[in-house]
Amino acid sequence: MRDLMRRLPFFYGWIIIAVTFVTMAIGVNARTSFSLFFPPIIDEFGWERGVTAGAFSFGFLVSAAVSPLIGRAMDRFGPRMVMELGVALMAAGLLLAPLTTQPWHLYLTIGVLVGAGSICLGYSGQSLFLPNWFNRRRGLAMGLAFAGVGIGSITLLPWVQHMIEQTGWRTACTAMGILVLVVLAPINLLLRKRPQDIGLEPDGDAAPSASSVPVSNVVDPVWAGIDWTLSRAVRTARFWWIALAYFCGLYIWYAVQVHQTKYLLDIGFSPNVAVWALGAVSLLGIPGQIALGHLSDRVGREWIWAASCVGFAICFAALVALKYFPTLPLVYLMVLTQGALGYGLTSIMGAVVVEIFQGKHYGSIFGTIMLAALAGGAAGPWVTGALHDLSGNYTLAFVIGIGVSVLSAIAIWQASPGKIRAVAGQLHKAQGAGVG
């Protein structure tokens, strides 16, 4: 099998990207589909909205709690075990959810099982090993892989909605569980943790010969030479700057994603415009993630993270302005900056951490940092909603969103991954450091 992997006419890393693309398209959107199951579940049981929606929020907390454990599992067992565990948990949750008769059934299936499975199959789990396969094209590769989420949202979710309308939420949920199991279980057996495991080098490069001088991307050889364990990493300022940047990044992401539809309806836009805006953001996120990921390989991760934060800041500013000038051009601006710029954050989340804390304990370090990120993802919607309830409008919450966007950009510059390892387009900095 290893010989076959090496003899392919193209680099095996692109198969890894393809598997991840499909896994993200199905796995992430299988969890997102809860928003489609939500109305018919309420209609059937008559439960309070807060109690019912709490199952999804509880799943977010479960995801955050298991994130460090998944990182350790990746370090120890590799991606095949982690992904197959995620498939088993998510499929079990989706297949058991139709048996629901009490709220706690929903919390166990959609919350615990699907929530824990999603952390394996989603951005966090994939970022634990994908960066190993590419150096020069790391941002592009991860942007392509994560674009699967956008493709899945515009293909899979309409299919689920159609099935709910035709056959009911239970049948649709069962179908999703079967899809996760039948498609994702076999293809994730193709995964490997790093190219060296099958005798290859990152990017498909030839192994360095005894006579050749390998090109190094290391800018700070002292830092790069440290064997970074989790305990060492948490004692550095860079670890906490990344954690802050990621907390703020997911705060702004989910703050606007959860509340924008209701806000647009509140200020007088039609349901068609509000729903279109949410879908258009996901659609624009596809080329946005790919292009910004590729650009980050040329100019550096800090610049692209900052550009994405600027996108969210403009998005929040447009939302504030919409209250006073409810015009379609401002809606277009909000959608464009959020999708094409803001969604670029995900294409470099794994790259930033691996370029600072590269080593055999990277999974544990990244998984712990994602605990802060997921906390931000949980805080964003809650704080935004609470501020609305206190003030009677979203203005203060959206202004705070602008401030959090700026803080995230500042934090990633403080972490400065480019001062540890240079991206492909900035290798002259590493060579200059080596000469010095």
Secondary structure, 3 states (H helix, E strand, C coil): CHHHHHHCCCCCHHHHHHHHHHHHHHHHHHHHCHHHHHHHHHHHHCCCHHHHHHHHHHHHHHHHHHHHHHHHHHHHHCHHHHHHHHHHHHHHHHHHHHHCCCHHHHHHHHHHHHHHHHHHHCHHHHHCCHHHHCCCCHHHHHHHHHHHHHHHHHHHHHHHHHHHHHHCHHHHHHHHHHHHHHHHHHHHHHCCCCHHHHCCCHHHCCCCCCCCCCCCCECCHHHHCCCCCHHHHCCCHHHHHHHHHHHHHHHHHHHHHHHHHHHHHHCCCCHHHHHHHHHHHHHHHHHHHHHHHHHHHHHCHHHHHHHHHHHHHHHHHHHHHHHHCCCHHHHHHHHHHHHHHHHHHHHHHHHHHHHHHCCCCHHHHHHHHHHHHHHHHHHHHHHHHHHHHHHCCCHHHHHHHHHHHHHHHHHHHHHCHHHCECCHHHHHHHHHHHHC
